[in-house]
Amino acid sequence: MLPTLDALGDSTRHVAEPSFANTGALHPLNLVQFVAPYLFQARVVGQNTHELGLYSGAVPFLLCVWLLTQRGRWGRFAPLVWAALALGGAALLLALGEAGGLYRVQQLLPVVNRFRFPCRAIVLVQLALATGAATAFGILWQQHDDRMPNSYRRSDRALLIVLAVSIALAAFGPMVWSDYVADNALVWAGPALIGIGVALIALAQRQVRGAMIALALFTAVDLSTYGLSYSVWQRTSDLQEFAASAPRPPGEPHTRVVAEEVDGLRTGNRMLLAGIARVDGYAGLEPAKRLDYSTCPARQRAGVNYVFVPESRTANTPARWEAISATAPRARLVTRTETFQQVFNRPFDLGLVATEPPLSLAADGPGTVRVTADSPGHLAVDCVEASRQLLVTTESFHRGWVARVDGRVVPVVRVDGDFLGCVVEPGDHLVELQFHPRSLLLGRFVSLGGLGLLLCAFALAARRRPQRRA
């Protein structure tokens, strides 16, 4: 958690507008999923099904409705039921974003106000539904086992109302949302599932033999069909095949790329799986940059060889690669530094960089460098220079980098606003740059300390456990 908070402080999300937290909120119309899971073509109203899928099965939802009509039978489960109701209600309001009202409260909380996609609180809604459904199933099972008398009228009425709502959505939904409604068979699949669930619960509370087992089996088939038909069947591929299908730039294996935004979306994370070096970073926690990487000079300073422009559906243009010429190498030595304003008002110059304040370097020609190791978090460079010079890399700057020249720690320098460098004295040197942020070290100690306390607690509990009688 500590390294993640550290990364958050250096990301664009840290300074995002308040509306950022409402990105990906659950549209209220998605509530129809409880009783009409296949009504819409994409099953949801909004971006995608795996983010906004609210359906938790016909039987679990109906069991929760049944449970609310059986308050007199809660007994010792009453605190659990009330807790599930509170959790489910609060989570649903949170998932709705601004429409739910809790969005305003979220803006007042530190760290949490940097979250987005409120719809992900759906997982808590489903946890509450599962808790309520399990409780109802337990009460039904106990009633079936003990042959307890029961009144069916109230629960039957509530379940039939739910079925009527499902039928009404299937009947009138295509008239209201004609552009988004799925095929007729899928539309009426919702009422069919709800109808079967209502019938099975009615049989179970009337203590019909096999009804409880049928409830469990039907729930398994319902949920697995819903999930597998969307995310697994004819949609999965081997991880290596998936990574290999990423768009690959032409050129050498160590090519660096940047991916542009198209239609308001950041894409290209598949490239990271394929081992392609991206300058712009992961879209979910994008590092804050001082340079504008939509401009050619910034891309040249970052060592970008190619720009990936994804396919645009609105402009009807295919995906393509655009080459960038005269870019900076992975590592180089420079002898001239000036202020940011002086450097960035000129065209890109390989031998001139910006530092704050400008450094005092020799005016000799730049020395030679050779990169001997280049992996995430580690960069090794052999340098040969006749005077005091600045080693400049295209690695992103972060205060967690540690620079060692022949094993001796030297200060790191922020170069051109976004990149990493260090000063190297005359001679032949091995420069090693390693990423060792303090947050990672501190998090490791805290984790080990917590694990130690946990083991001590188990040991004390074992010692205090009374001896069992023979």
FENBEL-V774562 format. One record per residue. RES is the residue in one small letter. PSI is psi as a letter, one per 30 degrees, with the letter a starting at -180 (999 if undefined). OMEGA is omega in whole degrees, 0 to 359 (NA if undefined). Layout:
<<RES,PSI,OMEGA> <RES,PSI,OMEGA>>
This chain:
<<m,e,183> <l,e,175> <p,e,178> <t,e,176> <l,e,177> <d,e,178> <a,e,178> <l,e,181> <g,f,180> <d,g,183> <s,l,178> <t,f,181> <r,f,183> <h,f,182> <v,g,182> <a,l,178> <e,l,179> <p,e,181> <s,f,181> <f,e,183> <a,f,181> <n,f,179> <t,k,179> <g,g,177> <a,l,179> <l,k,178> <h,k,182> <p,f,181> <l,f,179> <n,f,179> <l,f,178> <v,f,180> <q,f,182> <f,e,184> <v,f,180> <a,i,188> <p,f,184> <y,g,185> <l,e,184> <f,l,182> <q,e,179> <a,g,181> <r,f,183> <v,l,173> <v,j,182> <g,b,193> <q,e,184> <n,l,186> <t,e,184> <h,f,174> <e,e,191> <l,g,180> <g,j,184> <l,f,185> <y,k,181> <s,g,182> <g,k,180> <a,e,184> <v,e,179> <p,e,179> <f,e,180> <l,e,177> <l,e,177> <c,e,176> <v,e,178> <w,e,182> <l,e,180> <l,f,178> <t,f,184> <q,h,185> <r,e,180> <g,f,181> <r,g,181> <w,e,178> <g,b,183> <r,f,178> <f,f,185> <a,e,179> <p,e,180> <l,e,180> <v,e,179> <w,e,178> <a,e,179> <a,e,177> <l,e,180> <a,e,180> <l,e,182> <g,e,179> <g,e,180> <a,e,180> <a,e,179> <l,e,177> <l,e,179> <l,e,180> <a,f,181> <l,f,178> <g,b,181> <e,e,181> <a,f,181> <g,f,177> <g,e,181> <l,f,177> <y,e,180> <r,e,178> <v,e,180> <q,e,181> <q,f,182> <l,f,185> <l,k,177> <p,l,180> <v,e,181> <v,e,180> <n,f,176> <r,f,175> <f,l,171> <r,a,184> <f,i,176> <p,f,181> <c,f,181> <r,f,171> <a,f,176> <i,e,181> <v,e,177> <l,e,175> <v,e,180> <q,e,175> <l,e,178> <a,e,178> <l,e,179> <a,e,178> <t,e,179> <g,e,180> <a,e,179> <a,e,178> <t,e,179> <a,e,179> <f,e,178> <g,e,178> <i,e,177> <l,e,181> <w,e,179> <q,e,178> <q,e,180> <h,e,183> <d,e,184> <d,f,182> <r,h,181> <m,k,176> <p,l,183> <n,l,175> <s,k,187> <y,f,194> <r,e,185> <r,e,182> <s,e,178> <d,e,181> <r,e,181> <a,e,181> <l,e,178> <l,e,176> <i,e,177> <v,e,178> <l,e,179> <a,e,177> <v,e,180> <s,e,179> <i,e,180> <a,e,178> <l,e,180> <a,e,183> <a,e,187> <f,f,179> <g,e,179> <p,f,178> <m,e,184> <v,e,184> <w,h,188> <s,e,183> <d,f,187> <y,f,186> <v,k,180> <a,a,179> <d,l,183> <n,e,182> <a,e,179> <l,e,180> <v,e,183> <w,f,174> <a,e,179> <g,e,176> <p,e,179> <a,e,179> <l,e,179> <i,e,180> <g,e,178> <i,e,178> <g,e,178> <v,e,181> <a,e,182> <l,e,178> <i,e,178> <a,e,178> <l,e,181> <a,e,182> <q,f,173> <r,g,173> <q,h,176> <v,k,183> <r,k,177> <g,f,183> <a,e,181> <m,e,178> <i,e,179> <a,e,177> <l,e,182> <a,e,181> <l,e,179> <f,e,178> <t,e,180> <a,e,180> <v,e,182> <d,e,185> <l,e,180> <s,e,177> <t,e,180> <y,e,184> <g,e,183> <l,e,181> <s,f,179> <y,e,194> <s,f,185> <v,e,187> <w,j,178> <q,g,180> <r,f,185> <t,l,176> <s,l,177> <d,k,184> <l,e,180> <q,e,178> <e,e,179> <f,e,179> <a,e,181> <a,f,180> <s,f,179> <a,k,177> <p,k,184> <r,k,179> <p,l,173> <p,l,178> <g,a,186> <e,l,180> <p,f,184> <h,g,178> <t,k,176> <r,k,186> <v,l,171> <v,k,181> <a,k,181> <e,l,173> <e,k,176> <v,k,181> <d,h,176> <g,g,182> <l,k,172> <r,k,182> <t,l,172> <g,g,178> <n,f,176> <r,f,179> <m,e,180> <l,e,177> <l,e,180> <a,g,179> <g,g,179> <i,k,183> <a,k,178> <r,k,180> <v,e,188> <d,f,171> <g,a,182> <y,k,187> <a,f,183> <g,e,181> <l,i,187> <e,k,179> <p,k,176> <a,k,182> <k,k,176> <r,f,180> <l,l,177> <d,j,186> <y,g,168> <s,f,180> <t,l,182> <c,e,180> <p,e,179> <a,e,179> <r,e,177> <q,e,179> <r,e,181> <a,f,180> <g,g,181> <v,k,178> <n,e,182> <y,k,175> <v,k,178> <f,k,177> <v,j,184> <p,l,177> <e,k,178> <s,k,179> <r,e,181> <t,e,180> <a,f,179> <n,h,178> <t,k,181> <p,l,175> <a,k,181> <r,l,174> <w,k,176> <e,k,183> <a,k,174> <i,k,182> <s,l,176> <a,h,180> <t,l,181> <a,k,175> <p,l,181> <r,e,178> <a,k,179> <r,l,176> <l,k,179> <v,l,181> <t,g,181> <r,k,175> <t,k,176> <e,a,181> <t,l,181> <f,e,184> <q,e,180> <q,e,184> <v,e,188> <f,f,174> <n,g,180> <r,l,172> <p,l,182> <f,k,179> <d,k,184> <l,f,184> <g,g,182> <l,k,180> <v,l,180> <a,k,172> <t,l,178> <e,j,354> <p,l,177> <p,k,183> <l,l,176> <s,j,182> <l,l,178> <a,l,183> <a,g,179> <d,l,176> <g,l,181> <p,k,178> <g,a,181> <t,l,179> <v,l,175> <r,j,179> <v,j,182> <t,f,179> <a,k,181> <d,j,179> <s,l,180> <p,k,179> <g,g,181> <h,k,179> <l,k,179> <a,k,185> <v,k,170> <d,k,182> <c,k,174> <v,j,181> <e,l,183> <a,f,182> <s,l,179> <r,j,184> <q,l,182> <l,k,174> <l,k,182> <v,k,176> <t,l,175> <t,g,177> <e,k,181> <s,k,181> <f,k,172> <h,k,182> <r,f,179> <g,f,177> <w,k,177> <v,k,180> <a,k,177> <r,k,176> <v,j,185> <d,h,177> <g,f,181> <r,k,182> <v,k,177> <v,l,180> <p,k,173> <v,l,184> <v,k,173> <r,k,185> <v,k,179> <d,g,175> <g,e,188> <d,f,192> <f,l,189> <l,k,177> <g,l,175> <c,l,181> <v,k,180> <v,k,179> <e,l,182> <p,k,177> <g,a,176> <d,k,185> <h,l,169> <l,j,181> <v,k,178> <e,k,176> <l,k,182> <q,k,182> <f,j,180> <h,i,180> <p,k,180> <r,e,181> <s,e,179> <l,e,179> <l,e,179> <l,e,178> <g,e,178> <r,e,179> <f,e,180> <v,e,179> <s,e,179> <l,e,177> <g,e,178> <g,e,178> <l,e,178> <g,e,178> <l,e,180> <l,e,178> <l,e,177> <c,e,180> <a,e,178> <f,e,180> <a,e,179> <l,e,179> <a,e,179> <a,e,180> <r,e,183> <r,f,181> <r,k,181> <p,l,178> <q,k,178> <r,k,176> <r,k,180> <a,999,NA>>
